Amino acid sequence: MNLLRLNIWRKCIIGGFIAAVVLLFTINWGYHFNVGHVVRLFVGAAALWLVVDRL
């Protein structure tokens, strides 16, 4: 996948997903996070990716 050829919305989706995963594991929210949360974030990002495809 060539990131330079993606449109701005897809770059935002990828950047937001990566930022969310990094922040999920670096900020101590007082709650135990696990891989299931990352899977849910991925499913949400994939669904948003499909919505952007329809635009």
PDBQT receptor file of N, H, CA, C and O in Angstrom, charges set to zero:
ATOM      1  N   MET A   1       0.851  -1.168   0.000  1.00  0.00    +0.000 N 
ATOM      2  CA  MET A   1       0.000   0.000   0.000  1.00  0.00    +0.000 C 
ATOM      3  C   MET A   1       0.899   1.233   0.000  1.00  0.00    +0.000 C 
ATOM      4  O   MET A   1       1.743   1.394   0.882  1.00  0.00    +0.000 OA
ATOM      5  N   ASN A   2       0.718   2.084  -0.971  1.00  0.00    +0.000 N 
ATOM      6  H   ASN A   2       0.032   1.954  -1.688  1.00  0.00    +0.000 HD
ATOM      7  CA  ASN A   2       1.486   3.313  -1.072  1.00  0.00    +0.000 C 
ATOM      8  C   ASN A   2       0.739   4.417  -0.323  1.00  0.00    +0.000 C 
ATOM      9  O   ASN A   2      -0.316   4.870  -0.768  1.00  0.00    +0.000 OA
ATOM     10  N   LEU A   3       1.289   4.847   0.816  1.00  0.00    +0.000 N 
ATOM     11  H   LEU A   3       2.146   4.478   1.177  1.00  0.00    +0.000 HD
ATOM     12  CA  LEU A   3       0.605   5.842   1.644  1.00  0.00    +0.000 C 
ATOM     13  C   LEU A   3       0.527   7.209   0.980  1.00  0.00    +0.000 C 
ATOM     14  O   LEU A   3      -0.354   8.003   1.311  1.00  0.00    +0.000 OA
ATOM     15  N   LEU A   4       1.418   7.494   0.061  1.00  0.00    +0.000 N 
ATOM     16  H   LEU A   4       2.133   6.849  -0.208  1.00  0.00    +0.000 HD
ATOM     17  CA  LEU A   4       1.391   8.788  -0.605  1.00  0.00    +0.000 C 
ATOM     18  C   LEU A   4       0.220   8.908  -1.577  1.00  0.00    +0.000 C 
ATOM     19  O   LEU A   4      -0.204  10.016  -1.905  1.00  0.00    +0.000 OA
ATOM     20  N   ARG A   5      -0.302   7.776  -2.036  1.00  0.00    +0.000 N 
ATOM     21  H   ARG A   5       0.043   6.876  -1.769  1.00  0.00    +0.000 HD
ATOM     22  CA  ARG A   5      -1.392   7.812  -3.004  1.00  0.00    +0.000 C 
ATOM     23  C   ARG A   5      -2.772   7.775  -2.344  1.00  0.00    +0.000 C 
ATOM     24  O   ARG A   5      -3.781   7.899  -3.038  1.00  0.00    +0.000 OA
ATOM     25  N   LEU A   6      -2.841   7.606  -1.017  1.00  0.00    +0.000 N 
ATOM     26  H   LEU A   6      -2.021   7.505  -0.453  1.00  0.00    +0.000 HD
ATOM     27  CA  LEU A   6      -4.128   7.578  -0.324  1.00  0.00    +0.000 C 
ATOM     28  C   LEU A   6      -4.678   8.985  -0.185  1.00  0.00    +0.000 C 
ATOM     29  O   LEU A   6      -3.919   9.949  -0.083  1.00  0.00    +0.000 OA
ATOM     30  N   ASN A   7      -6.006   9.101  -0.181  1.00  0.00    +0.000 N 
ATOM     31  H   ASN A   7      -6.622   8.318  -0.263  1.00  0.00    +0.000 HD
ATOM     32  CA  ASN A   7      -6.590  10.418   0.002  1.00  0.00    +0.000 C 
ATOM     33  C   ASN A   7      -6.521  10.836   1.478  1.00  0.00    +0.000 C 
ATOM     34  O   ASN A   7      -6.139  10.043   2.339  1.00  0.00    +0.000 OA
ATOM     35  N   ILE A   8      -6.889  12.064   1.748  1.00  0.00    +0.000 N 
ATOM     36  H   ILE A   8      -7.200  12.708   1.048  1.00  0.00    +0.000 HD
ATOM     37  CA  ILE A   8      -6.719  12.626   3.094  1.00  0.00    +0.000 C 
ATOM     38  C   ILE A   8      -7.545  11.878   4.137  1.00  0.00    +0.000 C 
ATOM     39  O   ILE A   8      -7.098  11.728   5.274  1.00  0.00    +0.000 OA
ATOM     40  N   TRP A   9      -8.739  11.406   3.777  1.00  0.00    +0.000 N 
ATOM     41  H   TRP A   9      -9.102  11.528   2.854  1.00  0.00    +0.000 HD
ATOM     42  CA  TRP A   9      -9.584  10.702   4.741  1.00  0.00    +0.000 C 
ATOM     43  C   TRP A   9      -8.953   9.390   5.173  1.00  0.00    +0.000 C 
ATOM     44  O   TRP A   9      -8.995   9.032   6.350  1.00  0.00    +0.000 OA
ATOM     45  N   ARG A  10      -8.377   8.685   4.235  1.00  0.00    +0.000 N 
ATOM     46  H   ARG A  10      -8.343   8.976   3.279  1.00  0.00    +0.000 HD
ATOM     47  CA  ARG A  10      -7.742   7.408   4.570  1.00  0.00    +0.000 C 
ATOM     48  C   ARG A  10      -6.482   7.616   5.388  1.00  0.00    +0.000 C 
ATOM     49  O   ARG A  10      -6.175   6.814   6.269  1.00  0.00    +0.000 OA
ATOM     50  N   LYS A  11      -5.748   8.686   5.107  1.00  0.00    +0.000 N 
ATOM     51  H   LYS A  11      -5.998   9.338   4.391  1.00  0.00    +0.000 HD
ATOM     52  CA  LYS A  11      -4.586   9.000   5.927  1.00  0.00    +0.000 C 
ATOM     53  C   LYS A  11      -5.022   9.318   7.362  1.00  0.00    +0.000 C 
ATOM     54  O   LYS A  11      -4.352   8.931   8.320  1.00  0.00    +0.000 OA
ATOM     55  N   CYS A  12      -6.140  10.021   7.502  1.00  0.00    +0.000 N 
ATOM     56  H   CYS A  12      -6.684  10.336   6.725  1.00  0.00    +0.000 HD
ATOM     57  CA  CYS A  12      -6.664  10.334   8.842  1.00  0.00    +0.000 C 
ATOM     58  C   CYS A  12      -7.098   9.067   9.573  1.00  0.00    +0.000 C 
ATOM     59  O   CYS A  12      -6.878   8.945  10.778  1.00  0.00    +0.000 OA
ATOM     60  N   ILE A  13      -7.708   8.131   8.864  1.00  0.00    +0.000 N 
ATOM     61  H   ILE A  13      -7.887   8.230   7.885  1.00  0.00    +0.000 HD
ATOM     62  CA  ILE A  13      -8.149   6.877   9.480  1.00  0.00    +0.000 C 
ATOM     63  C   ILE A  13      -6.944   6.091   9.983  1.00  0.00    +0.000 C 
ATOM     64  O   ILE A  13      -6.946   5.608  11.115  1.00  0.00    +0.000 OA
ATOM     65  N   ILE A  14      -5.916   5.959   9.145  1.00  0.00    +0.000 N 
ATOM     66  H   ILE A  14      -5.915   6.351   8.225  1.00  0.00    +0.000 HD
ATOM     67  CA  ILE A  14      -4.723   5.214   9.554  1.00  0.00    +0.000 C 
ATOM     68  C   ILE A  14      -4.020   5.918  10.707  1.00  0.00    +0.000 C 
ATOM     69  O   ILE A  14      -3.630   5.274  11.681  1.00  0.00    +0.000 OA
ATOM     70  N   GLY A  15      -3.856   7.229  10.605  1.00  0.00    +0.000 N 
ATOM     71  H   GLY A  15      -4.173   7.753   9.814  1.00  0.00    +0.000 HD
ATOM     72  CA  GLY A  15      -3.206   7.995  11.673  1.00  0.00    +0.000 C 
ATOM     73  C   GLY A  15      -3.979   7.941  12.972  1.00  0.00    +0.000 C 
ATOM     74  O   GLY A  15      -3.389   7.802  14.043  1.00  0.00    +0.000 OA
ATOM     75  N   GLY A  16      -5.294   8.049  12.887  1.00  0.00    +0.000 N 
ATOM     76  H   GLY A  16      -5.773   8.162  12.016  1.00  0.00    +0.000 HD
ATOM     77  CA  GLY A  16      -6.125   7.979  14.087  1.00  0.00    +0.000 C 
ATOM     78  C   GLY A  16      -6.075   6.617  14.746  1.00  0.00    +0.000 C 
ATOM     79  O   GLY A  16      -6.047   6.518  15.973  1.00  0.00    +0.000 OA
ATOM     80  N   PHE A  17      -6.064   5.568  13.942  1.00  0.00    +0.000 N 
ATOM     81  H   PHE A  17      -6.086   5.648  12.945  1.00  0.00    +0.000 HD
ATOM     82  CA  PHE A  17      -5.976   4.208  14.487  1.00  0.00    +0.000 C 
ATOM     83  C   PHE A  17      -4.650   3.994  15.200  1.00  0.00    +0.000 C 
ATOM     84  O   PHE A  17      -4.615   3.467  16.312  1.00  0.00    +0.000 OA
ATOM     85  N   ILE A  18      -3.570   4.399  14.566  1.00  0.00    +0.000 N 
ATOM     86  H   ILE A  18      -3.598   4.827  13.663  1.00  0.00    +0.000 HD
ATOM     87  CA  ILE A  18      -2.250   4.235  15.188  1.00  0.00    +0.000 C 
ATOM     88  C   ILE A  18      -2.141   5.073  16.457  1.00  0.00    +0.000 C 
ATOM     89  O   ILE A  18      -1.624   4.599  17.469  1.00  0.00    +0.000 OA
ATOM     90  N   ALA A  19      -2.621   6.311  16.411  1.00  0.00    +0.000 N 
ATOM     91  H   ALA A  19      -3.041   6.696  15.589  1.00  0.00    +0.000 HD
ATOM     92  CA  ALA A  19      -2.577   7.167  17.594  1.00  0.00    +0.000 C 
ATOM     93  C   ALA A  19      -3.427   6.590  18.725  1.00  0.00    +0.000 C 
ATOM     94  O   ALA A  19      -3.022   6.631  19.886  1.00  0.00    +0.000 OA
ATOM     95  N   ALA A  20      -4.595   6.055  18.395  1.00  0.00    +0.000 N 
ATOM     96  H   ALA A  20      -4.924   6.022  17.452  1.00  0.00    +0.000 HD
ATOM     97  CA  ALA A  20      -5.463   5.480  19.428  1.00  0.00    +0.000 C 
ATOM     98  C   ALA A  20      -4.821   4.272  20.087  1.00  0.00    +0.000 C 
ATOM     99  O   ALA A  20      -4.904   4.112  21.305  1.00  0.00    +0.000 OA
ATOM    100  N   VAL A  21      -4.177   3.417  19.291  1.00  0.00    +0.000 N 
ATOM    101  H   VAL A  21      -4.109   3.547  18.302  1.00  0.00    +0.000 HD
ATOM    102  CA  VAL A  21      -3.533   2.230  19.857  1.00  0.00    +0.000 C 
ATOM    103  C   VAL A  21      -2.360   2.634  20.740  1.00  0.00    +0.000 C 
ATOM    104  O   VAL A  21      -2.179   2.083  21.826  1.00  0.00    +0.000 OA
ATOM    105  N   VAL A  22      -1.566   3.590  20.280  1.00  0.00    +0.000 N 
ATOM    106  H   VAL A  22      -1.712   4.037  19.398  1.00  0.00    +0.000 HD
ATOM    107  CA  VAL A  22      -0.423   4.044  21.087  1.00  0.00    +0.000 C 
ATOM    108  C   VAL A  22      -0.897   4.672  22.386  1.00  0.00    +0.000 C 
ATOM    109  O   VAL A  22      -0.364   4.366  23.452  1.00  0.00    +0.000 OA
ATOM    110  N   LEU A  23      -1.891   5.546  22.311  1.00  0.00    +0.000 N 
ATOM    111  H   LEU A  23      -2.324   5.795  21.444  1.00  0.00    +0.000 HD
ATOM    112  CA  LEU A  23      -2.398   6.191  23.517  1.00  0.00    +0.000 C 
ATOM    113  C   LEU A  23      -3.094   5.205  24.447  1.00  0.00    +0.000 C 
ATOM    114  O   LEU A  23      -3.073   5.366  25.667  1.00  0.00    +0.000 OA
ATOM    115  N   LEU A  24      -3.703   4.194  23.865  1.00  0.00    +0.000 N 
ATOM    116  H   LEU A  24      -3.720   4.063  22.874  1.00  0.00    +0.000 HD
ATOM    117  CA  LEU A  24      -4.391   3.182  24.656  1.00  0.00    +0.000 C 
ATOM    118  C   LEU A  24      -3.433   2.480  25.608  1.00  0.00    +0.000 C 
ATOM    119  O   LEU A  24      -3.789   2.170  26.745  1.00  0.00    +0.000 OA
ATOM    120  N   PHE A  25      -2.222   2.235  25.137  1.00  0.00    +0.000 N 
ATOM    121  H   PHE A  25      -1.933   2.487  24.213  1.00  0.00    +0.000 HD
ATOM    122  CA  PHE A  25      -1.264   1.492  25.947  1.00  0.00    +0.000 C 
ATOM    123  C   PHE A  25      -0.265   2.375  26.688  1.00  0.00    +0.000 C 
ATOM    124  O   PHE A  25       0.456   1.870  27.549  1.00  0.00    +0.000 OA
ATOM    125  N   THR A  26      -0.192   3.677  26.388  1.00  0.00    +0.000 N 
ATOM    126  H   THR A  26      -0.778   4.087  25.688  1.00  0.00    +0.000 HD
ATOM    127  CA  THR A  26       0.766   4.536  27.079  1.00  0.00    +0.000 C 
ATOM    128  C   THR A  26       0.140   5.341  28.210  1.00  0.00    +0.000 C 
ATOM    129  O   THR A  26       0.814   5.630  29.199  1.00  0.00    +0.000 OA
ATOM    130  N   ILE A  27      -1.125   5.708  28.088  1.00  0.00    +0.000 N 
ATOM    131  H   ILE A  27      -1.672   5.473  27.285  1.00  0.00    +0.000 HD
ATOM    132  CA  ILE A  27      -1.775   6.500  29.137  1.00  0.00    +0.000 C 
ATOM    133  C   ILE A  27      -2.409   5.551  30.138  1.00  0.00    +0.000 C 
ATOM    134  O   ILE A  27      -3.125   4.621  29.767  1.00  0.00    +0.000 OA
ATOM    135  N   ASN A  28      -2.137   5.796  31.401  1.00  0.00    +0.000 N 
ATOM    136  H   ASN A  28      -1.555   6.551  31.702  1.00  0.00    +0.000 HD
ATOM    137  CA  ASN A  28      -2.703   4.964  32.457  1.00  0.00    +0.000 C 
ATOM    138  C   ASN A  28      -4.089   5.499  32.817  1.00  0.00    +0.000 C 
ATOM    139  O   ASN A  28      -4.220   6.493  33.532  1.00  0.00    +0.000 OA
ATOM    140  N   TRP A  29      -5.112   4.823  32.310  1.00  0.00    +0.000 N 
ATOM    141  H   TRP A  29      -5.005   4.016  31.730  1.00  0.00    +0.000 HD
ATOM    142  CA  TRP A  29      -6.499   5.233  32.549  1.00  0.00    +0.000 C 
ATOM    143  C   TRP A  29      -7.058   4.596  33.814  1.00  0.00    +0.000 C 
ATOM    144  O   TRP A  29      -8.192   4.884  34.198  1.00  0.00    +0.000 OA
ATOM    145  N   GLY A  30      -6.291   3.744  34.459  1.00  0.00    +0.000 N 
ATOM    146  H   GLY A  30      -5.371   3.509  34.147  1.00  0.00    +0.000 HD
ATOM    147  CA  GLY A  30      -6.781   3.048  35.629  1.00  0.00    +0.000 C 
ATOM    148  C   GLY A  30      -7.651   1.861  35.259  1.00  0.00    +0.000 C 
ATOM    149  O   GLY A  30      -8.420   1.370  36.086  1.00  0.00    +0.000 OA
ATOM    150  N   TYR A  31      -7.537   1.405  34.042  1.00  0.00    +0.000 N 
ATOM    151  H   TYR A  31      -6.912   1.804  33.371  1.00  0.00    +0.000 HD
ATOM    152  CA  TYR A  31      -8.330   0.279  33.558  1.00  0.00    +0.000 C 
ATOM    153  C   TYR A  31      -7.401  -0.613  32.759  1.00  0.00    +0.000 C 
ATOM    154  O   TYR A  31      -6.540  -0.119  32.030  1.00  0.00    +0.000 OA
ATOM    155  N   HIS A  32      -7.563  -1.917  32.888  1.00  0.00    +0.000 N 
ATOM    156  H   HIS A  32      -8.262  -2.318  33.480  1.00  0.00    +0.000 HD
ATOM    157  CA  HIS A  32      -6.687  -2.854  32.197  1.00  0.00    +0.000 C 
ATOM    158  C   HIS A  32      -7.142  -3.042  30.750  1.00  0.00    +0.000 C 
ATOM    159  O   HIS A  32      -8.213  -3.593  30.497  1.00  0.00    +0.000 OA
ATOM    160  N   PHE A  33      -6.339  -2.591  29.824  1.00  0.00    +0.000 N 
ATOM    161  H   PHE A  33      -5.469  -2.143  30.030  1.00  0.00    +0.000 HD
ATOM    162  CA  PHE A  33      -6.650  -2.734  28.405  1.00  0.00    +0.000 C 
ATOM    163  C   PHE A  33      -6.001  -3.995  27.864  1.00  0.00    +0.000 C 
ATOM    164  O   PHE A  33      -4.950  -4.416  28.348  1.00  0.00    +0.000 OA
ATOM    165  N   ASN A  34      -6.614  -4.587  26.880  1.00  0.00    +0.000 N 
ATOM    166  H   ASN A  34      -7.468  -4.245  26.487  1.00  0.00    +0.000 HD
ATOM    167  CA  ASN A  34      -6.063  -5.798  26.292  1.00  0.00    +0.000 C 
ATOM    168  C   ASN A  34      -6.200  -5.751  24.774  1.00  0.00    +0.000 C 
ATOM    169  O   ASN A  34      -6.636  -4.750  24.207  1.00  0.00    +0.000 OA
ATOM    170  N   VAL A  35      -5.826  -6.832  24.139  1.00  0.00    +0.000 N 
ATOM    171  H   VAL A  35      -5.472  -7.646  24.600  1.00  0.00    +0.000 HD
ATOM    172  CA  VAL A  35      -5.821  -6.892  22.681  1.00  0.00    +0.000 C 
ATOM    173  C   VAL A  35      -7.237  -6.793  22.114  1.00  0.00    +0.000 C 
ATOM    174  O   VAL A  35      -7.416  -6.347  20.981  1.00  0.00    +0.000 OA
ATOM    175  N   GLY A  36      -8.230  -7.197  22.877  1.00  0.00    +0.000 N 
ATOM    176  H   GLY A  36      -8.085  -7.559  23.798  1.00  0.00    +0.000 HD
ATOM    177  CA  GLY A  36      -9.613  -7.088  22.410  1.00  0.00    +0.000 C 
ATOM    178  C   GLY A  36     -10.004  -5.661  22.081  1.00  0.00    +0.000 C 
ATOM    179  O   GLY A  36     -10.787  -5.423  21.161  1.00  0.00    +0.000 OA
ATOM    180  N   HIS A  37      -9.463  -4.711  22.827  1.00  0.00    +0.000 N 
ATOM    181  H   HIS A  37      -8.826  -4.904  23.574  1.00  0.00    +0.000 HD
ATOM    182  CA  HIS A  37      -9.748  -3.310  22.538  1.00  0.00    +0.000 C 
ATOM    183  C   HIS A  37      -9.119  -2.894  21.214  1.00  0.00    +0.000 C 
ATOM    184  O   HIS A  37      -9.708  -2.120  20.459  1.00  0.00    +0.000 OA
ATOM    185  N   VAL A  38      -7.937  -3.400  20.935  1.00  0.00    +0.000 N 
ATOM    186  H   VAL A  38      -7.458  -4.028  21.548  1.00  0.00    +0.000 HD
ATOM    187  CA  VAL A  38      -7.286  -3.084  19.661  1.00  0.00    +0.000 C 
ATOM    188  C   VAL A  38      -8.082  -3.688  18.502  1.00  0.00    +0.000 C 
ATOM    189  O   VAL A  38      -8.204  -3.073  17.442  1.00  0.00    +0.000 OA
ATOM    190  N   VAL A  39      -8.616  -4.877  18.704  1.00  0.00    +0.000 N 
ATOM    191  H   VAL A  39      -8.517  -5.376  19.565  1.00  0.00    +0.000 HD
ATOM    192  CA  VAL A  39      -9.431  -5.510  17.668  1.00  0.00    +0.000 C 
ATOM    193  C   VAL A  39     -10.678  -4.676  17.407  1.00  0.00    +0.000 C 
ATOM    194  O   VAL A  39     -11.066  -4.488  16.254  1.00  0.00    +0.000 OA
ATOM    195  N   ARG A  40     -11.305  -4.178  18.457  1.00  0.00    +0.000 N 
ATOM    196  H   ARG A  40     -10.990  -4.331  19.394  1.00  0.00    +0.000 HD
ATOM    197  CA  ARG A  40     -12.491  -3.329  18.275  1.00  0.00    +0.000 C 
ATOM    198  C   ARG A  40     -12.144  -2.040  17.549  1.00  0.00    +0.000 C 
ATOM    199  O   ARG A  40     -12.897  -1.589  16.686  1.00  0.00    +0.000 OA
ATOM    200  N   LEU A  41     -11.005  -1.444  17.894  1.00  0.00    +0.000 N 
ATOM    201  H   LEU A  41     -10.393  -1.810  18.595  1.00  0.00    +0.000 HD
ATOM    202  CA  LEU A  41     -10.568  -0.245  17.176  1.00  0.00    +0.000 C 
ATOM    203  C   LEU A  41     -10.323  -0.544  15.702  1.00  0.00    +0.000 C 
ATOM    204  O   LEU A  41     -10.668   0.257  14.833  1.00  0.00    +0.000 OA
ATOM    205  N   PHE A  42      -9.724  -1.705  15.424  1.00  0.00    +0.000 N 
ATOM    206  H   PHE A  42      -9.444  -2.356  16.129  1.00  0.00    +0.000 HD
ATOM    207  CA  PHE A  42      -9.459  -2.093  14.039  1.00  0.00    +0.000 C 
ATOM    208  C   PHE A  42     -10.759  -2.290  13.269  1.00  0.00    +0.000 C 
ATOM    209  O   PHE A  42     -10.872  -1.861  12.120  1.00  0.00    +0.000 OA
ATOM    210  N   VAL A  43     -11.726  -2.927  13.884  1.00  0.00    +0.000 N 
ATOM    211  H   VAL A  43     -11.634  -3.275  14.817  1.00  0.00    +0.000 HD
ATOM    212  CA  VAL A  43     -13.014  -3.148  13.212  1.00  0.00    +0.000 C 
ATOM    213  C   VAL A  43     -13.689  -1.808  12.933  1.00  0.00    +0.000 C 
ATOM    214  O   VAL A  43     -14.263  -1.614  11.861  1.00  0.00    +0.000 OA
ATOM    215  N   GLY A  44     -13.626  -0.893  13.880  1.00  0.00    +0.000 N 
ATOM    216  H   GLY A  44     -13.160  -1.050  14.751  1.00  0.00    +0.000 HD
ATOM    217  CA  GLY A  44     -14.193   0.435  13.667  1.00  0.00    +0.000 C 
ATOM    218  C   GLY A  44     -13.484   1.186  12.551  1.00  0.00    +0.000 C 
ATOM    219  O   GLY A  44     -14.130   1.838  11.730  1.00  0.00    +0.000 OA
ATOM    220  N   ALA A  45     -12.151   1.095  12.516  1.00  0.00    +0.000 N 
ATOM    221  H   ALA A  45     -11.627   0.566  13.183  1.00  0.00    +0.000 HD
ATOM    222  CA  ALA A  45     -11.386   1.757  11.458  1.00  0.00    +0.000 C 
ATOM    223  C   ALA A  45     -11.689   1.129  10.104  1.00  0.00    +0.000 C 
ATOM    224  O   ALA A  45     -11.788   1.835   9.101  1.00  0.00    +0.000 OA
ATOM    225  N   ALA A  46     -11.836  -0.192  10.069  1.00  0.00    +0.000 N 
ATOM    226  H   ALA A  46     -11.755  -0.765  10.884  1.00  0.00    +0.000 HD
ATOM    227  CA  ALA A  46     -12.160  -0.869   8.808  1.00  0.00    +0.000 C 
ATOM    228  C   ALA A  46     -13.548  -0.477   8.322  1.00  0.00    +0.000 C 
ATOM    229  O   ALA A  46     -13.754  -0.280   7.125  1.00  0.00    +0.000 OA
ATOM    230  N   ALA A  47     -14.501  -0.362   9.244  1.00  0.00    +0.000 N 
ATOM    231  H   ALA A  47     -14.333  -0.521  10.216  1.00  0.00    +0.000 HD
ATOM    232  CA  ALA A  47     -15.856   0.055   8.862  1.00  0.00    +0.000 C 
ATOM    233  C   ALA A  47     -15.841   1.486   8.324  1.00  0.00    +0.000 C 
ATOM    234  O   ALA A  47     -16.513   1.787   7.337  1.00  0.00    +0.000 OA
ATOM    235  N   LEU A  48     -15.083   2.361   8.966  1.00  0.00    +0.000 N 
ATOM    236  H   LEU A  48     -14.537   2.117   9.768  1.00  0.00    +0.000 HD
ATOM    237  CA  LEU A  48     -14.974   3.738   8.488  1.00  0.00    +0.000 C 
ATOM    238  C   LEU A  48     -14.295   3.785   7.124  1.00  0.00    +0.000 C 
ATOM    239  O   LEU A  48     -14.656   4.594   6.270  1.00  0.00    +0.000 OA
ATOM    240  N   TRP A  49     -13.305   2.909   6.926  1.00  0.00    +0.000 N 
ATOM    241  H   TRP A  49     -13.012   2.252   7.620  1.00  0.00    +0.000 HD
ATOM    242  CA  TRP A  49     -12.622   2.811   5.631  1.00  0.00    +0.000 C 
ATOM    243  C   TRP A  49     -13.625   2.456   4.537  1.00  0.00    +0.000 C 
ATOM    244  O   TRP A  49     -13.582   3.027   3.447  1.00  0.00    +0.000 OA
ATOM    245  N   LEU A  50     -14.530   1.512   4.823  1.00  0.00    +0.000 N 
ATOM    246  H   LEU A  50     -14.564   1.048   5.708  1.00  0.00    +0.000 HD
ATOM    247  CA  LEU A  50     -15.547   1.117   3.842  1.00  0.00    +0.000 C 
ATOM    248  C   LEU A  50     -16.535   2.256   3.573  1.00  0.00    +0.000 C 
ATOM    249  O   LEU A  50     -16.988   2.429   2.442  1.00  0.00    +0.000 OA
ATOM    250  N   VAL A  51     -16.868   3.026   4.604  1.00  0.00    +0.000 N 
ATOM    251  H   VAL A  51     -16.500   2.885   5.523  1.00  0.00    +0.000 HD
ATOM    252  CA  VAL A  51     -17.766   4.164   4.421  1.00  0.00    +0.000 C 
ATOM    253  C   VAL A  51     -17.105   5.197   3.517  1.00  0.00    +0.000 C 
ATOM    254  O   VAL A  51     -17.758   5.774   2.647  1.00  0.00    +0.000 OA
ATOM    255  N   VAL A  52     -15.807   5.432   3.721  1.00  0.00    +0.000 N 
ATOM    256  H   VAL A  52     -15.276   4.963   4.427  1.00  0.00    +0.000 HD
ATOM    257  CA  VAL A  52     -15.087   6.385   2.874  1.00  0.00    +0.000 C 
ATOM    258  C   VAL A  52     -15.052   5.888   1.433  1.00  0.00    +0.000 C 
ATOM    259  O   VAL A  52     -15.076   6.688   0.498  1.00  0.00    +0.000 OA
ATOM    260  N   ASP A  53     -14.994   4.568   1.250  1.00  0.00    +0.000 N 
ATOM    261  H   ASP A  53     -14.975   3.917   2.010  1.00  0.00    +0.000 HD
ATOM    262  CA  ASP A  53     -15.042   4.003  -0.106  1.00  0.00    +0.000 C 
ATOM    263  C   ASP A  53     -16.336   4.373  -0.816  1.00  0.00    +0.000 C 
ATOM    264  O   ASP A  53     -16.344   4.578  -2.029  1.00  0.00    +0.000 OA
ATOM    265  N   ARG A  54     -17.423   4.458  -0.066  1.00  0.00    +0.000 N 
ATOM    266  H   ARG A  54     -17.416   4.291   0.920  1.00  0.00    +0.000 HD
ATOM    267  CA  ARG A  54     -18.733   4.742  -0.667  1.00  0.00    +0.000 C 
ATOM    268  C   ARG A  54     -18.893   6.210  -1.038  1.00  0.00    +0.000 C 
ATOM    269  O   ARG A  54     -19.759   6.546  -1.846  1.00  0.00    +0.000 OA
ATOM    270  N   LEU A  55     -18.076   7.090  -0.468  1.00  0.00    +0.000 N 
ATOM    271  H   LEU A  55     -17.372   6.817   0.187  1.00  0.00    +0.000 HD
ATOM    272  CA  LEU A  55     -18.216   8.527  -0.758  1.00  0.00    +0.000 C 
ATOM    273  C   LEU A  55     -17.700   8.887  -2.129  1.00  0.00    +0.000 C 
ATOM    274  O   LEU A  55     -17.747  10.054  -2.519  1.00  0.00    +0.000 OA
TER     275      LEU A  55
